[in-house]
Amino acid sequence: MSITDISQTYGLSLSWTGRLLRQEGAALPEIRQGVRRELDVPRIVRAYEAGATIQQCANDHKTSYGTIRRLLIREKVPIRPHGGQNARNRRTPSPAARSSRNP
């Protein structure tokens, strides 16, 4: 089996699977900058722009949060702030909240 097949079978990331196999003495290729994978970039961009989170996109494509985030940045997709709408509300207090702090 390939490392990709093993990682998918056990629901592990490729890097973690490689690390575990190396720890157990498996003869694997030299460590590189990760494993090249073909991702459906237009589909990921559409899903994110439609409201999916980076983590949801990562889970759907069996890859890491960081990979999806880098892909979106590379594609010049504006990244939403963490926390969605709630985070925006916390950063910009309502006029009533501002006036109540200034007696």
C-alpha positions as CSV (number, residue, x, y, z in Angstrom):
1,M,0.0,0.0,0.0
2,S,1.1,3.6,-0.5
3,I,1.4,6.1,2.3
4,T,-1.7,7.8,0.9
5,D,-3.7,4.6,1.0
6,I,-2.6,3.8,4.5
7,S,-3.4,7.3,5.7
8,Q,-6.9,7.2,4.1
9,T,-7.6,3.7,5.5
10,Y,-6.9,4.8,9.1
11,G,-8.1,8.4,8.8
12,L,-4.7,10.0,9.5
13,S,-2.8,12.8,7.8
14,L,-0.1,11.9,5.3
15,S,2.6,13.5,7.5
16,W,1.5,11.7,10.6
17,T,1.3,8.4,8.8
18,G,4.8,8.9,7.5
19,R,6.1,9.8,10.9
20,L,4.5,6.7,12.5
21,L,5.8,4.4,9.8
22,R,9.4,5.8,10.2
23,Q,9.1,5.3,14.0
24,E,8.3,1.7,13.4
25,G,11.3,1.3,11.1
26,A,9.6,1.3,7.7
27,A,11.9,2.1,4.8
28,L,10.4,5.3,3.3
29,P,11.6,7.9,0.8
30,E,13.5,10.9,2.2
31,I,11.4,13.5,3.9
32,R,10.4,16.2,1.5
33,Q,8.2,19.3,1.6
34,G,5.1,17.2,1.9
35,V,3.3,15.0,-0.6
36,R,1.9,16.6,-3.8
37,R,-1.8,16.0,-4.1
38,E,-4.2,17.0,-6.7
39,L,-6.9,19.1,-5.1
40,D,-10.1,20.4,-6.8
41,V,-9.1,24.1,-6.4
42,P,-12.2,25.6,-8.1
43,R,-14.5,23.4,-6.0
44,I,-12.7,24.4,-2.8
45,V,-12.8,28.1,-3.7
46,R,-16.6,27.9,-4.5
47,A,-17.3,26.1,-1.2
48,Y,-15.4,28.6,0.8
49,E,-17.0,31.6,-0.9
50,A,-20.4,30.0,-0.4
51,G,-19.8,30.0,3.4
52,A,-18.0,26.8,4.2
53,T,-15.2,27.1,6.8
54,I,-11.6,26.4,6.0
55,Q,-11.8,23.4,8.4
56,Q,-14.9,22.1,6.6
57,C,-13.1,22.3,3.2
58,A,-10.0,20.6,4.7
59,N,-12.2,17.8,6.1
60,D,-14.1,17.4,2.8
61,H,-10.8,17.1,0.9
62,K,-8.9,15.0,3.5
63,T,-6.2,17.6,3.9
64,S,-5.0,20.0,6.5
65,Y,-6.4,23.4,7.5
66,G,-3.1,25.0,6.6
67,T,-3.1,23.5,3.1
68,I,-6.6,24.9,2.3
69,R,-5.7,28.3,3.8
70,R,-2.5,28.5,1.7
71,L,-4.5,27.5,-1.4
72,L,-7.1,30.1,-0.8
73,I,-4.5,32.8,-0.2
74,R,-2.6,31.7,-3.4
75,E,-5.9,32.0,-5.3
76,K,-6.4,35.5,-3.8
77,V,-9.6,34.6,-2.0
78,P,-10.3,37.0,0.9
79,I,-10.0,35.0,4.2
80,R,-12.9,35.6,6.6
81,P,-12.0,36.5,10.2
82,H,-12.0,33.7,12.8
83,G,-15.4,33.2,14.5
84,G,-17.6,34.4,11.6
85,Q,-20.3,36.9,12.3
86,N,-19.9,36.8,16.1
87,A,-16.2,37.9,15.8
88,R,-17.3,40.9,13.6
89,N,-19.9,41.9,16.2
90,R,-17.4,41.7,19.1
91,R,-14.8,43.9,17.2
92,T,-17.4,46.6,16.3
93,P,-19.5,47.5,19.4
94,S,-23.0,48.8,18.7
95,P,-23.5,52.6,19.2
96,A,-25.5,51.8,22.4
97,A,-22.7,49.8,23.8
98,R,-20.2,52.5,23.0
99,S,-22.3,55.2,24.7
100,S,-22.9,53.1,27.8
101,R,-19.1,52.9,28.4
102,N,-18.7,56.7,28.2
103,P,-20.7,58.2,31.1
